[in-house]
């Protein structure tokens, strides 16, 4: 959720994780809705993961999430041709997020094959939350 990057790094290093002993997980939920201030190369170096969850509706007011820099940090952390496929998971469609914020991806500039990634949206999760 709203945990800071420092808190995550401090916890992981206190548990013995490092760049040579990475935490291997199936999914990482990005802190603070994909804010650029809460993700760095240092944090990404401590984790081995191919699926990133970003929970956001696009933001409101002056706060727009996810930050484009966050997406770039994830996709360019390792050389795209030398790493496994990355999947970005969102709880809203791109159209819904972009209505509230700015376009965080310019699709005409993105080559999914070159950057070796895809995006999945999971609106059924929202439906479940609202119904239960």
C-alpha positions in Angstrom: 0.0 0.0 0.0 1.5 3.3 1.2 4.7 1.8 2.5 7.9 3.7 1.6 10.6 2.3 -0.5 13.1 2.7 2.4 10.8 0.6 4.6 10.7 -2.2 2.0 14.5 -2.1 1.5 15.2 -2.1 5.2 12.9 -5.1 5.7 14.3 -7.1 2.9 17.9 -6.5 3.9 17.1 -7.3 7.5 15.8 -10.6 6.3 19.1 -11.3 4.4 18.1 -10.4 0.9 20.6 -8.7 -1.3 21.5 -8.3 -5.0 23.2 -11.7 -4.8 20.4 -13.3 -2.7 17.3 -11.9 -4.2 13.7 -12.4 -2.9 12.1 -14.6 -5.5 8.3 -14.0 -5.8 5.5 -14.5 -8.2 4.0 -11.0 -7.8 5.1 -7.7 -6.5 2.5 -5.1 -5.5 4.1 -1.8 -6.3 4.0 0.7 -3.4 1.9 3.8 -3.4 0.0 3.2 -6.6 3.1 3.1 -8.8 4.6 6.4 -7.5 8.0 7.1 -8.9 9.3 8.1 -5.5 8.7 4.7 -4.0 10.6 2.5 -6.5 14.3 2.5 -7.5 16.9 0.3 -9.1 18.2 -0.5 -5.6 14.8 -2.0 -4.6 14.4 -3.8 -8.0 17.9 -5.3 -7.5 16.6 -7.1 -4.4 13.7 -8.7 -6.1 13.3 -11.4 -8.8 9.9 -11.1 -10.2 8.1 -11.0 -13.6 4.6 -9.8 -12.5 4.0 -6.3 -11.1 0.6 -5.3 -9.6 -0.2 -1.6 -9.7 -3.4 -0.7 -7.9 -4.7 2.7 -9.1 -7.6 4.3 -10.8 -5.3 7.0 -12.4 -5.2 9.4 -9.4 -7.0 12.6 -8.7 -6.2 16.3 -8.4 -2.4 16.9 -8.9 -1.6 13.3 -8.1 -1.5 11.0 -11.1 -0.6 7.4 -10.9 1.2 5.3 -12.0 4.1 7.5 -12.9 5.7 6.9 -16.3 9.1 6.7 -14.7 7.9 3.7 -12.6 6.9 1.8 -15.7 10.2 2.7 -17.3 12.2 1.6 -14.3 10.4 -1.8 -14.3 10.7 -2.4 -18.0 14.3 -1.2 -18.4 15.7 -2.6 -15.1 17.2 -5.5 -17.0 17.9 -5.7 -20.7 14.5 -6.6 -22.2 15.9 -9.2 -24.6 17.9 -10.9 -21.8 15.1 -11.2 -19.2 11.9 -13.1 -19.0 8.6 -11.5 -20.1 7.2 -8.8 -17.7 3.5 -8.5 -17.1 2.0 -5.3 -15.5 -1.3 -6.0 -13.8 -3.8 -3.2 -13.2 -7.1 -3.1 -11.4 -8.6 -0.6 -13.9 -8.5 -0.5 -17.7 -5.9 1.8 -19.3 -8.8 3.9 -20.6 -10.3 4.3 -17.2 -7.0 5.3 -15.6 -6.1 7.7 -18.4 -9.5 9.5 -18.0 -8.5 10.6 -14.5 -4.8 11.2 -15.1 -2.4 11.6 -18.0 -1.4 8.9 -20.5 1.4 7.1 -18.7 2.2 5.0 -21.8 2.3 6.4 -25.3 1.4 3.3 -27.3 2.5 4.6 -30.6 6.0 4.8 -29.0 6.0 1.4 -27.4 7.0 -1.8 -29.0 5.8 -4.6 -26.7 8.0 -7.2 -28.3 11.1 -5.0 -28.0 10.5 -4.3 -24.3 9.2 -7.8 -23.7 6.1 -7.0 -21.7 2.3 -7.1 -21.6 -0.5 -5.4 -19.6 -3.4 -7.2 -18.0 -6.3 -5.5 -16.4 -8.4 -7.2 -13.8 -11.8 -5.5 -13.6 -13.3 -8.7 -12.2 -11.4 -7.9 -9.0 -13.2 -4.6 -8.7 -16.6 -6.3 -9.4 -15.9 -8.8 -6.6 -14.9 -6.0 -4.1 -18.1 -4.0 -4.9 -20.4 -7.0 -4.7 -19.0 -8.4 -1.4 
